Amino acid sequence: MKTVSFTQMKDGTKEEYDFLAEAEHPHHAMTPDRVLAELKRQDEDTLSGYKITRLQHGLQAATRARREGADIDWIVGALLHDVGDGLAPQNHDRFSAEVIRPFVRDEVAWVVEHHGIFQMLYYARHYGWDENARDKFKDHMHFQACADFCERWDQSSFDPDYEMDTLESFEPLVREVFSRKAYDPEVLQEGVSTGLPPLKETIAG
């Protein structure tokens, strides 16, 4: 296998860095495979104490998003919002956000990045923590989207009896998102806040 000759980056030539840039293409193309493999791992190496695995939690959140008519960015964001739990349990929200940030709408990445502090609303009081810590973001344009994400798709997705969609059903969406050009302004849509899709009213019979 061909390699560069340098052992310190500062000694590399332009030709060597051109070679490395070309060699990165197939590695980048395999990103969705690595992401899907990490999700599958979360079905085995998971946080104890819960009724479901971390993979199942992500599947439930993504299934709820899809069934409520969310777009592909929200669905993939919901699926991967806890993908950092294994490698970065102390800052999994920020880790997870960085995985998706180059490929999804900025709004979705922001919500994933901050969902940890927003989730504290539901449990922080049991530890003597500030359950309203999220209020420091109350004037942020994505505040309501994050609050809704947590209420509708995250905190509600720990039910072993919920009929969630399979990981295989989400695979085409993951591959589509990660095949996008990284940091494409048309994808990122910075400064845009669409929020979650509105809930459909149930008409009593």
KATABEL-V336907 format. One record per residue. N is the residue number from 1. RES is the residue in one small letter. D_LAST is the distance of its C-alpha to the last C-alpha in whole Angstrom. Layout:
BEGIN
N/RES/D_LAST + N/RES/D_LAST
END
This chain:
BEGIN
1/m/69 + 2/k/70 + 3/t/70 + 4/v/71 + 5/s/74 + 6/f/74 + 7/t/73 + 8/q/72 + 9/m/70 + 10/k/72 + 11/d/75 + 12/g/72 + 13/t/73 + 14/k/71 + 15/e/71 + 16/e/70 + 17/y/67 + 18/d/66 + 19/f/66 + 20/l/64 + 21/a/62 + 22/e/62 + 23/a/61 + 24/e/58 + 25/h/56 + 26/p/55 + 27/h/55 + 28/h/52 + 29/a/50 + 30/m/50 + 31/t/48 + 32/p/44 + 33/d/46 + 34/r/47 + 35/v/44 + 36/l/42 + 37/a/45 + 38/e/44 + 39/l/41 + 40/k/42 + 41/r/44 + 42/q/41 + 43/d/40 + 44/e/43 + 45/d/45 + 46/t/42 + 47/l/42 + 48/s/42 + 49/g/40 + 50/y/36 + 51/k/34 + 52/i/34 + 53/t/37 + 54/r/37 + 55/l/36 + 56/q/33 + 57/h/32 + 58/g/33 + 59/l/31 + 60/q/28 + 61/a/28 + 62/a/29 + 63/t/26 + 64/r/24 + 65/a/25 + 66/r/25 + 67/r/22 + 68/e/21 + 69/g/23 + 70/a/26 + 71/d/30 + 72/i/32 + 73/d/34 + 74/w/31 + 75/i/31 + 76/v/34 + 77/g/35 + 78/a/32 + 79/l/34 + 80/l/37 + 81/h/37 + 82/d/38 + 83/v/41 + 84/g/44 + 85/d/43 + 86/g/46 + 87/l/49 + 88/a/48 + 89/p/46 + 90/q/47 + 91/n/46 + 92/h/43 + 93/d/41 + 94/r/44 + 95/f/45 + 96/s/42 + 97/a/42 + 98/e/45 + 99/v/45 + 100/i/42 + 101/r/43 + 102/p/46 + 103/f/43 + 104/v/40 + 105/r/39 + 106/d/40 + 107/e/37 + 108/v/36 + 109/a/39 + 110/w/39 + 111/v/36 + 112/v/37 + 113/e/41 + 114/h/39 + 115/h/36 + 116/g/38 + 117/i/39 + 118/f/36 + 119/q/34 + 120/m/37 + 121/l/34 + 122/y/33 + 123/y/36 + 124/a/39 + 125/r/39 + 126/h/40 + 127/y/43 + 128/g/44 + 129/w/43 + 130/d/42 + 131/e/38 + 132/n/38 + 133/a/41 + 134/r/39 + 135/d/39 + 136/k/42 + 137/f/40 + 138/k/38 + 139/d/40 + 140/h/39 + 141/m/37 + 142/h/36 + 143/f/35 + 144/q/31 + 145/a/31 + 146/c/32 + 147/a/30 + 148/d/27 + 149/f/29 + 150/c/30 + 151/e/26 + 152/r/24 + 153/w/26 + 154/d/29 + 155/q/29 + 156/s/26 + 157/s/28 + 158/f/30 + 159/d/27 + 160/p/29 + 161/d/26 + 162/y/24 + 163/e/24 + 164/m/27 + 165/d/28 + 166/t/32 + 167/l/35 + 168/e/36 + 169/s/33 + 170/f/34 + 171/e/37 + 172/p/37 + 173/l/36 + 174/v/38 + 175/r/41 + 176/e/40 + 177/v/40 + 178/f/43 + 179/s/45 + 180/r/45 + 181/k/48 + 182/a/48 + 183/y/48 + 184/d/47 + 185/p/46 + 186/e/44 + 187/v/42 + 188/l/42 + 189/q/41 + 190/e/43 + 191/g/41 + 192/v/38 + 193/s/35 + 194/t/32 + 195/g/30 + 196/l/27 + 197/p/24 + 198/p/21 + 199/l/18 + 200/k/15 + 201/e/12 + 202/t/9 + 203/i/6 + 204/a/4 + 205/g/0
END
